[in-house]
């Protein structure tokens, strides 16, 4: 796919190759639907449950593709990344399966359940301050000390290709889908999903869902260039990253619109997932449902005929400590 004579970091063939490479390691996650949620949304919804993926999130797809596409000499020195959570756990698990070390730079404020996942999967945690500068500085230091390969959480063609495998499965499982709603942060997930889906069905619509307190992608799309924010403020800890030079051109050219929602709408959507779908979904994972139920989406005439909507429930790593404590006598 060429546009503006620009080559993208991934394409349908790299995504199909990724699927062949990783299919024996990943779960082909189920697609759930609910008449109650269909009624609330006024359309048919198809939930791709990446919260059931290994490691509890879609990130395992990209991590697997990145790690299993390394040659043996490179792989032996291990991989390094910086991540607040799901990518870190996914990379640790994929590295463990391949039998190589994973060095993971994590901010001190990362959710406890995500840190525990990294440790459970054998990743070596290196702490950084919460700022992106500190995370990148520590990652560079580890790279120099170990000679490991950097695997960026989203700005990497191997990662984008791996995440795109979601579309290959989803459009086989529910071919009638005319719209897919995907959370957006650094853009690795939506880039892969959009490239694959539009290649399979050029008429399909790809909509991004973003928290209002971290609406850099919506601002970028409006400005026609990458906009970063001095700070982000949202419950969706997985959606605080900014677009990268590999993901931005794909988002710019293939994402039809970005729907921003308030944190209270995200929490309500998490609750619907829990109570109606019976699925535990983290805030970042529930935002697609929040978007489809939002006034912005429902009242926009451009999306009136989106009647069969695929929603990627991207992850399920939510700290439920407070919930369980509330039950204790």
N, C-alpha and C positions, 0 to 999 in steps of 0.2 A: 504494500500500500504506500503510494507516494503522494505527497501533497506538498505544494510549495517546493518541489524537488528535494524534500527533506526526507531522510531515511529515519524511521523510528527505531527505538531500542529493541523492539520485538515485533513479531508479525505472526500471522496464523501458522506459518510453518514452524517457527521456533516454539510456539505454544503447543502444537501437535507433537513435536519432538519431546517437549517437556513432559507431556502426558504419558508418552511411552516410557520415558526414563523413570518417572516417579510412581506409576500406577500400582506397582507391587508394594509400595511403602505406605501410600496414603489411603485414607478411607474415601470411598465414593459416597459422599454424604447424602442423606435422604432429603427429599423435598416434602414439606408438610403443608397442609392447607386447613383452613378453619372456616366453616360457614358463618360463625359469629363475627370473625374479623372481616370476612368478605362483606357482610351486611354493614358493619361499621364503616368500611371504606367505600362501599358502593361500587366495588369491582372485585374481580377474582384475584386473590393473592397466592403466590407460590413462594414458600419460604425455603431457601437453600441453607440448610443447617450446618454451617461451618463451625458452629459451636461444638459440634460432635466430631470435628476433625481431631487427629492426634495432636496433643499439645493444647487442645481446646480452642484452636483458631485456625483460620485459613492460611496463616503465615507458614505453616509446615509445608505447604505446596512449594512455595518459592524457595524456602530454605533447602528442601530436599533437592530441588532442581539445581540450585547453586552448588551444593556440596557434591552431588553425584556427577556433575559435569566437570569437576576438577580432575586433572591427571594425577597419578599416584604420587609423584614427587612433590607437587605443590600441596596436595592434600595432607601429606605426612606432617607438615609443619603446623597444621591446624588452621582454624579460621578465627577471625576476630570481628566483633560488631559492637555498636552501642545502641541500646534500646531500653525503653522503659518497661518492656514486658513481653508481649506475645512473640515478637520476632526473636528475642533473646532465647526464650524457651524452645521455640521451633528449631532454631539453629543448633542449640545444645542437643536436642533429641536427634536431629539428622546427623550431627557429628558423631554422636554416640553409636548410632546404627552403622556408620561407616568406620568407626573405630579410630577417630582422630580427635585431638583436643579442640575445645571451643572456649575462647576467651571473651567474656562478656562484660562490657563496661555498662554499668547501670547507675542511674541517678539515685541519690540517697532517699528520694521521696517516691520511688517506684512502689506500686501496690504490693503489699506483703505476699499475696497469693501468687503474684507473677515472679517475684524473687524466689519463692519456694519451688515453683515449677522449674526454674533454671537449675537450681541446686539438685532437685530430684533427678533431672536428666543429665547430671554430671558436668554442667557448664561451670567454668571457673569465673566467679564474680569479682570484678574490679570496680570499686566504688568511685563515683565522681560526684561533683556538685550537680544541682538540678539544671544548670544552664547548658545549652547546646555547645557553647565554646568549651566548657569543661569536659563534656562528654567526648567531643572530637579530639581535644588535646590528649586525654587519657588513651583513647583508641590509637592515636598516632604513636604514642609512647610504647604501647603494647606491640604494635606492628613492628617497630624498630627493634624491640628486644627479642621478639620470637621469630620474625620472618614469616608470620602467618599471613593468610590471604584475607583481605578486608571483604566482608559481605555486608553491604549497606542494606538497611531495612527495606528500602523501596527504590532507591535511585540506581537500579542495576537491571540490565536486560534479562539476566537469568531469573531474577526475582519476579519481574513483570511477567515473563513467560510462564513461570510456575503458577502465579495467581490466575492467569488467563484460563487455566484448565477448568476453573469453575464454570465458565460459560460453555465449554464443550459438554460437560455433564448436564448442566441445567437445561440447555436447549434440546438435549436428548430426552431428559426426564419430563419436560413440559414444553413441547415444541410450539404450543399455541401462544407463548409469551410474546407480547408486543413491546414491553417496556421492562427495563431492569433498573432497580434503584440500589445504589451501592454507597457505603460510607466513603468519605474522602478525607485523607489526611496528607500523607506524603504523595499519594497518588499511585502507588504500586498496584494495589488491588484494582482500582477502577480502570487503570491503563490496560492491564491484561484483560479484564472482563470486557472492556469496550472494543479493543482490537479484535478479540475472538468473536464476540457477538455480532459486530457489524460486518465481519468477514462472512459469517454464516448467513446472516439476514441483514442486508444493508438498510432495510426500512426500520429496524428495531431502534427504540429510543433508549438512550443511556442517561439516567439522571443521577446526580450526586447528592448525598445528604450530608449536611455540615452543621455543627453547632454554631449558634450566633456568636458565642464568645470566642470562637476560633475560626472566623469566616474568611480566612486568607484566600482560599480557593475561589470563593464567590467574588471577592475583590479582584483577584488576579484575572478571572474570566472577564469581568467588566472592564478592566484596564487594558487587557491584551498583553500583559506581561506579569512576571512573578511578583507578587506583593507578599512581603513578610510582615508580621505583627511584632511590636515590641514586647507584648505579653498576650497570653491566651488565658481564658477563664471559662472552663467548662468541666462538668462532671465526667465527660468522655475522655479519660486519660489517654486513650489510644488515638485520639484525633487532634493532637496538638502540633504535629509536624507540618512543615511547609513543603510545597511542591519543589521537585528537583529538576535539573536541566534535562533529564531523560523523560520524566513523567509529564512535565508541563506541556510539551508540544502535543502529546497524545490527548491530554485533558482539553487543551485548547481546540483541537481539531475534531475530536470524537465524542465529547461529553455535551449533550444537548442543553442541559440546564443544571443549575445548582440550587437546591432547596435548603434554606437555613431554618433551623428549629431551635426553640428555647430548651434549656435543660429540663424544665418541668415537663415538657412534651416527651423528652427522652425517657424520663423516669416513668411516666405514664405508659409508654410503649414497653419498657422493661416489664412493668407489672402485667400488661396484657400478655406478653410472651410467657410469663411465669404462670398466670392464672388460667389463660385460655388455651395456649399451645402446650402448656406444661413443660416449658423449656427455659432453663436458666441462661439468660443472655446478658452480657456486660453492656454498659451504657453505649459504647461505640458500636456494638453489634445490633442494638435495638433501634438505632437512629433511622434506618430505612423504613421501619414501620411508623415511626414518629412522622417522617416526611409524608408518607402516603395518607396519613390521617390529618395532616396539617391543613389549615385554611388556605395557605399559599398554594398548595398543590390542588386542593379540591375546587377552589374558585378560579383557577387559571384555565381559560377556555382552550389554551394550547394543548392541555393534557386531558381534555374531556373524553377523548376516545381511547385513552390508555385503559383498556378493559381487562387485560390479563397481565398482571404485574409480578415480575420476579423480584424478590427482596433477599439480599444476601445478609443473613444473620451471621456476621463475620467472626464473632468470638463469644465465648461463655466464661471467661476467667474473671469472675466478679467476687469481690471479698464479701462473703456472706456471714462473717463473724458476728456482726451486729444483730443479724436476724436470729442466729442460733442463741446468742446471749439473751435475746428478748424472750426466748422460751424457757430459759433456765429458772428453776424455782428459787 
